Each structure stands twice: as structure tokens, then as C-alpha cells.
């Protein structure tokens, strides 16, 4: 055979080998199928006994086996290799091919490789944008030396795998981040008599989930907690930190303390367990009678308040350093009045910040549109004015809180489980509602006792072990409050002696009481004027 013919055959052989790992038909395979097919082809082309892919875990400290042929137990056993340690760890740390002629405990972290009897290993990095995201390696049960052409072919396959793995991981992370954020944002805001709540969340233009979040919750002492924050960063890491912050803040809030103490505890916790992270957070507590708002800001934009007859304004809130910025920060609380009818708007920077536009201009636009209307109306007006038809560059979280006037408070309607623990929830909601409608202290005390007795009777007598629900409704008619307590059970006679005092208490506390026992349940009606007892 002539020299030229031999060279031509070698070239054709090389092209054939390259074609096996760069076949365009592979593009139609799912990532897992692509990895399996490519590893089989790599073994065929390089005449190797094993082939495996290891990817960097989030955090970039360890490699984990995700696909293998020849030693499938690598994946089954979840083999992990520290970056910089052993064979695979060196490949990703150096970001260049590594060939190993001795495979034992001194050169390889993964014991499966030498227990299998491998004599030679060749590994190349998986590179995306110059950054290593993993390793592709092949092994031989006999002593051999891989040629430069073998290295070139393995790197070609690695580049194909790197792009597929990166795309699949990015897609999975976006989906996980979006699902995590959706699960952490309140699906339903709490129903608080005397308070209107409304919220909006819009993802930014680039589609990457950011760490914007809000939360609203009632505390056992009757105070209403309001939170809004923004974790620095995007994607799954930011969403994970956001979730941890939300849970930690709720836990610290349950322990009591003013907003500054809660944020100080949150800061210490995050700096210890999440070093390097940073976030802005604003935490506010609304008093049970809704008279005042207690606010502490960790680097977050201050709320805007709209009052009757006034232009909306930024609340004069002291702004302290963000969470994670400095150690041992002295955090402060600002107290602001909340007159009836007033609305407070909480938001993240994506609402008011625009490229090339001063932040003060965005804040001024926000103040120009916030007005003392229903919370849902304010949300709609703010989004229409500041967002309009444009998709925002950054995520936007918006939360509005309005203190209702007595005139626009509707009936209180509660549906609670027929268990003793529900009585506290009923009393708390009633107390708020009665305060808003202007009930006197005597009328409030009487209604709490009367409705409490009716609810207790329903818990004890209406249902058996299977349980059920109790519906409580309070409505203002002129100067009278009409309270009804309904169940859907079959009334059982009192157990024990000296019972029935609850009915007597209801009659003493109400101006009128009617009890209607029916086959489909019992309804108790209690009427009481909201003025002082005569």
C-alpha cells in the first residue's frame, strides 16, 4: 500500500471515529440517554473497558458520579470525589487532560476503580465557558498508553456532554427555583378582620428566579407580621436562601421580640450558617388594634403610606445594614401611625429601579400613585403606573396593607374545626372585628362570652369522634351585632351533672338569644347592641 493511500485510510478512520462521538442524531436524545449512548461509543472508539461522567455538585467542592458504563456501581453507590483529590479531582482542578498509569489507593479516591482491576485511566474536563463542571474518564484493564488522538476524541465527547449536562442542569435549576419560590410565597393571604391585604409578584425579563419574597402571618399575641425581602443573586441558590430566611424569620417571630430583635437574630443565624450571603429584609408588626406599625429595615427600601386627604409619602424609617453585611449591627425600630382608611405599600427594588433613571424618580412615581383605596385597587394602580405593558428587568414583589374604616367592614365569617383549640382563633378574630366596628368594651366582653359558649357547646355536643366544622358569623345591623354559630352535627345531650350553664350565660350576655336544633345541625343566634350595657 502506498504512503498516500495509508494516510488516506488513517484520515478516513479518524473521521469515522470522530463521527461516532459527534453524530448529529445524538442531539435528539434526552440528556440521560445521550450520556449512555456517548459512553458506549467512547468505549467502542477508544477500546476502553470503562467510561464514566462525574459532575460538580452545587458549591463546587465535590464531584458525583452521574453516568457510568463498565462500572455501573459508581452511580448506584453515589461515588463522590473531592475537587483536587485523586485522579478525577485533579482533572477538574487542573482543567486539563490527565493520564494515569498506576491505579491504586495512592492515586485514585474511588476504590471501585482499582478493585475492578483497572491499570490505566484517561480523564478530560467537562468545560463550559472555560469553567470546569465535571470530568469524563475512561479506563483500561490492561496497561496501555492513550495517544494524543485518543485525548482529542475524548475531549470532543466531553465537550458534547458538557453542553448537554449544563443545559439540563440549568433547566432543572430554573424549574426547581420557580417551584420553590412559588411554594414559599403565600398562596393565600390571611383573613384579618379590619385589615385588607393584596399582593403581586412578577418575575424579571431574563426569566431567572431572584430572591424576592414577602410574607404575612398572625402571631399568637394578636400582632400581624409583615415581611418583604430581596436575597442578592438569582436562580436556585437565591431561592434556597430565601426559603431558609423565611422559615428562620417566622421561628424568631414566634419567640417574640420587636422587629429589630427578630432581624438581629436572623442576621446572626444567616451569617453563621450561610456565610457570604446578603439580603435586604424589612419586618413590620401591626398592633392588634391596628393603631400603629412597628418597622425595622435591614437595608430594604422603606414603605410608602397613603392617608386620607394627603399625598402619599415615604415613611420616616431608619434603615440599617442588610442581613449578612456586618456583624453585631445595632438595629432600630420606627413606629408609625396607621389611621383608619390608610394604606401602606411594601415593595422590592424591581418596582422602582430602572436603568439610567435615578432611584428617587422611581420612588416619587410610586408616591404619586399610592392612595387610600382598597388594597387590591392600590396594587392594580401601582402595577399599571410603574410596570405598565413592559416586563420588568428585575423581579417585582408588591404588598399592600390597608386599615379599614368602620363603615366598610363587612361581616366576619369563620369556618373552624370543631375542636377546643379553635376557640382561641374565634375569640381573636372577633376581638379585632368588634374593635373595628366600634363595639364598647362591655359589648365586646359579652359577645366574646356568649359566642364562646355557643362554640364550646358545638364542639362538645354536635359531633362524635369523626369531628366536623363550626361556622361563626358576625354582622352589624344598625347598632346591633347579630352573631350566629352553626354546626352540621346531631345534638347530643349533656354529659354529667350541673350542665347547661352555657345557655344561661348566653342569655345573660345577649339582648336576644335563639337556639334552633334541627336534624341537619344546630344554629344559635345572639343579638347584642354595640353600645354600653344598660
C-alpha positions in Angstrom: 0.0 0.0 0.0 1.4 3.4 -0.9 2.1 6.1 1.7 -0.6 8.3 0.3 -3.2 5.5 0.4 -2.2 4.7 4.0 -2.5 8.3 5.0 -5.9 8.5 3.4 -7.1 5.4 5.3 -5.9 6.8 8.5 -7.7 10.1 7.9 -10.9 8.2 7.0 -10.6 6.1 10.1 -10.1 9.3 12.2 -13.1 10.9 10.7 -15.2 7.8 11.4 -14.1 7.8 15.0 -14.9 11.5 15.3 -18.3 10.9 13.7 -19.2 8.3 16.3 -18.9 10.9 19.1 -20.2 14.0 17.1 -23.1 12.4 15.3 -25.9 15.0 14.8 -28.5 12.3 15.6 -27.4 12.4 19.2 -28.9 15.9 19.5 -32.4 14.4 19.6 -31.7 12.3 22.7 -32.7 13.2 26.2 -29.7 14.0 28.4 -29.7 10.7 30.3 -30.0 8.7 27.0 -27.3 10.9 25.4 -24.9 10.1 28.3 -25.4 6.4 28.0 -25.1 6.4 24.2 -22.0 8.6 24.2 -20.3 6.5 26.9 -20.9 3.3 24.9 -19.5 5.0 21.7 -16.5 6.3 23.6 -15.7 2.8 24.9 -16.0 1.5 21.3 -13.8 4.2 19.8 -11.1 4.1 22.4 -11.3 0.4 23.0 -11.7 1.0 26.7 -13.3 -1.1 29.4 -15.0 1.6 31.4 -16.3 5.1 30.9 -17.8 7.5 33.4 -19.1 11.0 33.9 -18.8 12.9 37.2 -20.4 16.3 37.7 -19.6 19.1 40.2 -22.2 19.4 43.0 -23.6 22.8 43.8 -20.9 24.6 45.8 -18.2 23.2 43.6 -16.4 21.1 46.3 -17.2 17.5 45.2 -17.7 15.5 42.1 -20.5 13.0 42.0 -20.9 10.1 39.5 -23.9 10.5 37.3 -23.3 8.0 34.5 -21.1 5.0 34.0 -20.5 2.1 31.7 -18.4 -0.8 32.7 -18.6 0.0 36.5 -22.2 1.0 36.8 -21.9 0.7 40.6 -20.2 4.1 40.6 -23.6 5.7 40.1 -25.6 3.2 42.2 -23.3 3.9 45.2 -23.2 7.6 44.7 -19.4 7.9 44.4 -18.1 11.3 45.4 -14.6 12.7 44.8 -13.3 15.9 46.4 -12.0 18.5 44.0 -8.2 18.4 43.9 -8.1 14.9 45.4 -7.2 11.7 43.5 -7.4 11.2 39.7 -10.8 12.8 38.9 -10.3 15.6 41.4 -7.0 16.6 39.7 -8.6 16.6 36.3 -11.3 19.1 37.3 -8.9 21.2 39.4 -6.3 21.5 36.6 -8.9 21.8 33.8 -6.7 19.7 31.5 -6.4 16.0 30.5 -4.7 13.6 32.9 -3.4 10.1 32.1 -2.7 7.7 34.9 -0.5 4.6 34.5 -0.9 3.4 38.1 -4.3 2.9 39.6 -4.3 2.2 43.4 -5.2 3.9 46.7 -2.3 6.3 46.4 -3.6 7.8 43.1 -7.3 7.3 43.0 -10.0 8.2 45.6 -12.7 5.9 44.1 -11.8 2.4 45.3 -14.1 0.8 42.8 -11.6 1.6 40.0 -8.7 -0.3 41.5 -10.9 -3.1 42.9 -12.2 -3.6 39.3 -8.6 -4.1 38.2 -8.1 -1.0 36.0 -4.5 -0.4 35.0 -4.7 2.8 33.0 -7.0 5.9 33.2 -7.5 8.9 31.0 -9.7 11.8 32.1 -10.6 15.1 30.5 -12.6 18.0 32.0 -16.1 19.0 31.0 -15.8 22.7 30.2 -18.5 25.3 29.7 -17.3 28.9 29.1 -13.8 27.9 30.4 -15.2 26.7 33.7 -15.0 23.0 34.7 -18.3 21.4 35.6 -17.2 17.8 35.7 -15.0 15.0 34.4 -15.2 12.3 31.6 -12.8 9.5 32.1 -12.2 6.1 30.5 -10.2 3.1 31.9 -8.4 0.0 30.6 -7.9 -3.4 32.4 -4.6 -3.7 30.6 -1.5 -1.5 30.6 -1.6 0.9 27.6 -0.9 4.5 26.6 -3.6 6.6 25.2 -2.5 8.6 22.1 -2.9 12.3 21.5 -5.7 11.4 19.1 -7.4 9.4 21.8 -7.2 12.5 24.1 -8.6 14.7 21.3 -11.5 12.3 20.7 -12.3 12.1 24.4 -12.2 15.8 24.8 -14.6 16.1 21.8 -17.0 13.8 23.5 -16.6 15.7 26.8 -17.5 19.0 25.1 -20.7 17.4 23.8 -21.5 16.0 27.3 -20.7 19.3 29.0 -23.1 21.3 26.8 -25.9 18.8 27.3 -25.3 18.5 31.1 -25.1 22.3 31.5 -28.3 22.8 29.6 -30.1 20.1 31.5 -28.9 21.3 34.9 -29.8 24.9 34.1 -33.3 23.9 33.0 -33.7 21.7 36.1 -32.4 24.5 38.4 -34.8 27.1 36.8 -37.7 24.7 37.3 -36.7 23.9 40.8 -36.2 27.6 41.7 -39.5 28.6 40.2 -41.3 25.8 42.1 -39.5 26.6 45.3 -40.4 30.3 45.1 -44.0 29.5 44.3 -44.2 27.2 47.3 -42.7 29.8 49.6 -44.8 32.8 48.6 -48.1 32.8 50.4 -50.7 31.1 48.3 -53.4 32.9 50.3 -53.0 35.9 52.5 -54.5 35.6 55.9 -58.0 36.9 56.6 -57.7 39.6 59.2 -60.9 41.5 60.2 -60.3 45.2 59.9 -57.3 44.8 57.5 -57.2 44.4 53.7 -54.2 42.7 52.1 -53.2 42.4 48.5 -50.0 41.3 46.8 -48.4 40.9 43.4 -45.3 39.0 42.2 -43.8 39.3 38.7 -40.6 37.6 37.6 -38.0 39.7 35.7 -37.4 39.9 32.0 -34.4 37.4 32.0 -36.6 34.7 33.5 -34.1 33.8 36.2 -35.8 33.5 39.5 -34.5 36.0 42.0 -34.7 36.0 45.8 -37.6 38.5 46.1 -40.2 37.4 48.7 -43.0 38.6 51.0 -44.8 37.1 53.9 -47.8 37.9 56.2 -48.7 36.0 59.3 -50.7 36.3 62.5 -48.8 35.8 65.8 -50.3 34.2 68.9 -50.3 37.6 70.7 -52.6 39.1 68.1 -50.0 41.1 66.3 -49.8 40.9 62.5 -46.3 40.3 61.0 -45.4 41.7 57.5 -42.2 40.8 55.8 -40.6 41.7 52.4 -37.1 41.0 51.3 -34.7 40.5 48.5 -31.8 38.0 48.5 -28.7 39.0 46.5 -28.3 36.7 43.5 -30.6 34.7 41.1 -31.6 31.1 40.4 -31.8 28.1 42.7 -29.2 29.3 45.2 -31.1 32.6 45.9 -34.4 30.7 46.1 -32.9 28.2 48.6 -31.5 31.0 50.8 -34.9 32.8 50.6 -36.7 29.7 51.9 -34.3 29.4 54.8 -34.6 33.0 55.7 -38.4 32.9 55.6 -38.5 29.8 57.9 -36.0 31.3 60.3 -37.7 34.7 60.5 -41.0 33.0 61.3 -39.4 31.0 64.0 -37.8 34.0 65.6 -41.0 36.0 65.3 -42.9 33.3 67.2 -40.4 33.7 70.1 -41.5 37.3 70.5 -39.5 40.5 70.5 -39.7 43.6 68.4 -38.8 43.7 64.7 -35.2 44.8 65.4 -34.6 41.9 67.7 -36.1 39.4 65.2 -33.8 40.8 62.4 -30.8 40.8 64.7 -31.4 37.1 65.4 -32.0 36.4 61.7 -28.7 38.2 60.9 -26.7 36.1 63.3 -28.2 32.9 62.1 -27.6 33.6 58.4 -24.0 34.8 58.9 -23.3 31.6 60.8 -25.0 29.1 58.5 -24.9 31.0 55.2 -21.6 32.9 55.2 -21.2 35.2 52.2 -24.9 35.6 51.5 -26.5 39.0 51.7 -30.2 40.2 51.7 -32.3 43.2 52.4 -35.3 42.5 54.7 -38.0 44.7 56.1 -40.0 43.3 59.0 -43.1 45.2 60.4 -45.5 44.4 63.2 -49.0 45.8 63.2 -50.6 46.2 66.7 -53.8 44.1 67.4 -55.9 47.3 67.3 -54.2 48.4 64.1 -53.3 51.8 65.5 -49.6 51.7 64.8 -47.0 50.0 62.7 -43.6 49.0 64.2 -40.9 48.7 61.4 -37.3 47.6 61.2 -35.4 47.7 57.9 -32.2 45.7 57.1 -31.1 47.7 54.1 -34.6 47.5 52.4 -36.5 50.3 50.7 -38.9 51.9 53.2 -42.7 51.6 52.8 -44.9 54.2 51.2 -48.1 55.3 53.2 -51.2 56.9 51.7 -53.6 58.7 54.1 -57.0 60.4 53.6 -56.5 64.0 52.2 -52.7 63.7 51.9 -50.2 62.9 49.2 -48.6 59.5 49.8 -45.1 59.7 51.4 -42.2 57.5 52.3 -42.4 56.5 56.0 -39.5 58.0 58.0 -38.0 54.7 58.8 -34.4 54.2 60.0 -32.5 51.9 57.5 -29.8 49.7 59.0 -27.2 47.5 57.1 -28.5 44.5 55.1 -28.6 40.9 56.5 -25.1 39.4 56.1 -23.3 42.8 55.6 -21.8 43.5 59.0 -21.5 41.7 62.4 -23.1 42.9 65.6 -25.3 45.6 64.0 -27.4 47.7 66.3 -30.8 47.6 64.7 -33.6 50.1 65.2 -37.4 50.2 65.2 -39.5 53.0 63.9 -43.2 53.4 65.0 -45.7 54.9 62.5 -49.4 55.7 62.9 -52.0 53.8 60.9 -55.1 55.9 60.8 -58.4 54.3 59.6 -58.5 54.2 55.8 -54.7 54.5 55.4 -52.8 52.1 53.1 -49.1 51.0 53.4 -47.2 49.8 50.4 -44.3 47.4 50.7 -42.2 46.5 47.6 -38.8 45.3 46.3 -36.4 47.4 44.2 -37.6 45.9 40.9 -40.7 48.1 41.1 -38.9 51.4 41.3 -35.4 50.9 39.8 -34.8 51.4 36.1 -31.5 51.6 34.1 -30.5 55.2 33.6 -33.2 56.6 35.9 -32.5 57.9 39.4 -34.0 55.9 42.2 -35.6 59.0 43.7 -37.6 59.4 40.5 -38.9 55.9 40.8 -39.9 56.5 44.4 -41.6 59.8 43.5 -43.7 58.0 40.9 -44.7 55.4 43.5 -45.7 58.1 45.9 -47.7 59.8 43.2 -49.9 56.7 42.6 -50.4 55.2 46.1 -53.7 56.4 47.6 -56.0 55.4 50.4 -58.2 53.0 48.4 -58.9 49.3 48.7 -55.8 47.2 48.8 -56.5 45.4 45.5 -57.1 48.7 43.8 -53.8 50.2 45.0 -52.0 47.1 43.8 -53.5 47.4 40.4 -52.9 51.1 40.1 -49.2 50.8 41.2 -48.5 48.0 38.7 -50.2 49.9 35.9 -48.2 53.0 36.5 -44.8 51.6 37.3 -44.8 48.5 35.2 -47.4 49.1 32.5 -47.0 46.8 29.5 -43.3 46.3 29.9 -41.8 43.2 31.5 -39.6 44.4 34.4 -35.8 43.8 34.2 -35.8 42.5 37.8 -38.3 40.6 39.9 -41.1 42.7 41.5 -42.8 41.9 44.8 -45.6 44.2 45.9 -47.7 44.0 49.1 -50.3 46.5 50.2 -51.9 46.7 53.7 -55.0 48.8 54.3 -56.6 49.6 57.6 -60.4 49.6 57.0 -62.8 52.2 58.2 -65.6 51.0 60.4 -68.1 51.9 57.6 -66.6 49.5 55.0 -66.1 46.5 57.3 -68.3 43.6 56.1 -69.5 40.6 58.2 -67.0 38.4 59.9 -67.3 34.8 58.7 -65.2 31.9 60.1 -65.2 28.2 59.5 -63.2 26.3 62.1 -62.7 22.7 63.1 -64.9 21.5 65.9 -62.1 21.2 68.4 -61.3 23.2 71.6 -58.2 24.7 70.0 -60.4 26.7 67.6 -61.9 28.8 70.4 -58.8 30.9 70.6 -58.9 31.6 66.8 -62.6 32.6 67.1 -62.0 34.9 70.0 -59.0 36.6 68.4 -60.9 37.3 65.1 -64.0 38.5 67.0 -62.0 40.9 69.1 -60.4 42.5 66.0 -63.7 42.8 64.2 -65.6 44.2 67.2 -62.9 46.8 67.7 -63.2 48.0 64.0 -67.0 48.3 64.2 -66.7 50.4 67.3 -68.2 48.0 69.9 -67.9 49.1 73.5 -65.8 47.2 76.0 -68.9 45.8 77.7 -70.5 44.7 74.4 -67.2 43.1 73.3 -66.9 41.2 76.6 -70.5 40.0 76.4 -70.2 38.8 72.8 -66.9 37.0 73.5 -68.5 35.1 76.3 -71.8 34.3 74.5 -70.3 33.2 71.2 -67.6 31.4 73.1 -70.2 29.4 75.0 -72.1 28.6 71.8 -68.9 27.5 70.1 -67.9 25.3 73.1 -71.3 23.7 73.1 -71.0 22.8 69.4 -67.5 21.4 70.0 -68.8 19.2 72.8 -72.3 18.2 71.6 -72.5 18.4 67.8 -70.1 15.7 66.6 -68.7 12.4 67.5 -65.1 11.2 67.1 -65.2 11.9 63.4 -65.4 15.6 64.1 -66.8 18.4 61.8 -66.8 22.1 61.4 -68.3 25.1 63.1 -69.4 28.3 61.2 -69.3 31.6 63.1 -70.7 34.8 61.6 -70.9 38.3 63.0 -72.9 41.1 61.2 -73.5 44.7 62.1 -77.1 45.8 61.7 -77.5 49.4 62.8 -76.4 49.4 66.4 -76.8 45.6 66.8 -74.3 42.8 66.3 -76.0 39.6 65.1 -73.9 36.6 65.9 -74.7 33.1 64.6 -73.0 29.9 65.4 -73.9 26.8 63.2 -72.9 23.2 63.2 -73.9 20.3 60.9 -74.0 17.6 63.6 -76.6 15.8 65.6 -77.0 17.3 69.1 -76.0 15.1 71.9 -77.4 15.5 75.5 -75.0 17.0 78.1 -72.8 14.5 79.9 -72.5 14.7 83.7 -74.4 16.8 86.2 -74.8 20.5 86.7 -74.5 21.1 82.9 -76.4 23.6 80.7 -74.9 26.8 82.3 -73.6 27.8 78.9 -77.1 28.5 77.7 -77.8 30.6 80.8 -74.6 32.7 80.2 -75.6 33.3 76.6 -79.0 34.7 77.7 -77.3 36.9 80.3 -74.8 38.3 77.8 -77.1 38.8 74.8 -80.1 41.0 74.3 -81.7 38.2 72.4 -80.8 34.5 72.0 -82.4 31.9 69.8 -81.3 28.2 69.7 -82.7 26.1 66.8 -82.0 22.3 66.9 -82.6 20.8 63.5 -81.8 17.3 62.0 -79.2 18.9 59.8 -77.5 20.8 62.7 -77.9 23.4 65.3 -78.0 27.2 64.9 -77.5 29.7 67.7 -78.4 33.4 67.1 -77.2 36.0 69.6 -78.1 39.7 69.3 -76.3 42.4 71.3 -76.2 46.2 70.9 -72.7 47.5 70.5 -73.2 50.4 72.9 -72.5 50.1 76.7 -74.6 47.7 78.7 -77.6 49.3 80.4 
